[in-house]
Amino acid sequence: MDTVPDWTFLTNHAHVLLCIARDPGIRLRDVAHHVGITERAAQRIVADLTTTGYLTVAREGRRNHYQLNPARPLRHPLERDHHIGEILAILTE
């Protein structure tokens, strides 16, 4: 029996990071659409990721350009010996 669970292995924060890793010039409206969250939720997540050093945001004309910091460690105690770049390298291939 193949039932689809109503949960995912990755958080919305991880999904936002993946969207940005794939397209550093992506609009938050498009991030929200791909992740399945509101644009405001996408803004909050980007603010979280920026505050904690996982992302930097630079304004380029009328758009934002995002830069990931792949050396930042994962936050959970079980994964602290790994960095975000390891996950992004696997999931963005």
C-alpha positions as a printed NumPy array, in Angstrom:
array([[ 0.   ,  0.   ,  0.   ],
       [ 1.538,  3.3  , -1.138],
       [-0.003,  6.068,  0.909],
       [ 1.424,  9.555,  0.805],
       [ 2.209, 10.894,  4.294],
       [ 1.098, 14.383,  5.272],
       [ 4.581, 15.323,  6.544],
       [ 7.986, 15.93 ,  4.954],
       [11.553, 15.178,  5.983],
       [12.699, 18.773,  5.488],
       [11.465, 21.907,  7.206],
       [10.203, 24.996,  5.437],
       [13.534, 26.645,  6.328],
       [15.35 , 23.893,  4.404],
       [12.951, 24.218,  1.483],
       [13.562, 27.983,  1.319],
       [17.327, 27.39 ,  1.383],
       [17.003, 24.897, -1.463],
       [15.028, 27.346, -3.579],
       [17.646, 30.034, -2.999],
       [20.53 , 27.621, -3.64 ],
       [19.006, 26.751, -6.993],
       [18.307, 30.389, -7.931],
       [20.041, 33.095, -5.841],
       [17.989, 35.782, -7.585],
       [14.605, 34.165, -6.934],
       [11.734, 36.38 , -5.799],
       [10.196, 35.627, -2.409],
       [ 6.827, 35.345, -4.13 ],
       [ 8.249, 32.444, -6.148],
       [ 9.917, 30.886, -3.099],
       [ 6.581, 30.965, -1.284],
       [ 4.823, 29.366, -4.245],
       [ 7.384, 26.542, -4.573],
       [ 7.462, 25.813, -0.824],
       [ 3.69 , 26.107, -0.4  ],
       [ 3.749, 28.896,  2.192],
       [ 2.681, 32.521,  2.226],
       [ 4.992, 35.259,  1.004],
       [ 5.039, 36.655,  4.549],
       [ 6.172, 33.265,  5.902],
       [ 8.932, 33.197,  3.271],
       [10.007, 36.68 ,  4.407],
       [10.16 , 35.522,  8.045],
       [12.206, 32.469,  7.133],
       [14.664, 34.545,  5.074],
       [14.953, 36.938,  8.037],
       [15.684, 33.964, 10.335],
       [18.302, 32.607,  7.945],
       [19.902, 36.03 ,  7.542],
       [19.999, 36.745, 11.282],
       [21.667, 33.404, 11.986],
       [24.249, 33.792,  9.204],
       [23.002, 31.162,  6.76 ],
       [22.179, 33.825,  4.151],
       [23.249, 37.303,  3.172],
       [20.996, 39.525,  1.113],
       [22.202, 42.183, -1.316],
       [19.984, 44.532, -3.262],
       [20.659, 44.499, -7.015],
       [18.5  , 47.082, -8.721],
       [14.901, 46.3  , -7.87 ],
       [15.61 , 42.715, -6.798],
       [17.367, 40.933, -3.974],
       [20.241, 38.565, -4.572],
       [20.912, 35.93 , -1.932],
       [24.214, 34.339, -1.012],
       [24.335, 31.169,  1.053],
       [26.973, 30.487,  3.676],
       [27.567, 26.756,  3.116],
       [30.01 , 26.514,  6.038],
       [27.328, 27.177,  8.676],
       [26.694, 24.112, 10.852],
       [23.363, 22.382, 11.085],
       [21.564, 23.432, 14.251],
       [20.269, 20.21 , 15.789],
       [22.665, 18.462, 18.226],
       [22.523, 15.257, 16.164],
       [23.848, 17.067, 13.061],
       [26.118, 19.771, 14.495],
       [29.199, 18.06 , 13.026],
       [27.846, 18.715,  9.513],
       [27.344, 21.945,  7.625],
       [24.507, 23.191,  5.463],
       [26.642, 22.967,  2.323],
       [26.694, 19.178,  2.597],
       [22.914, 18.957,  2.379],
       [22.665, 21.568, -0.355],
       [25.306, 19.757, -2.42 ],
       [23.243, 16.571, -2.345],
       [19.819, 18.125, -2.907],
       [20.732, 20.661, -5.588],
       [22.408, 18.238, -8.007]])
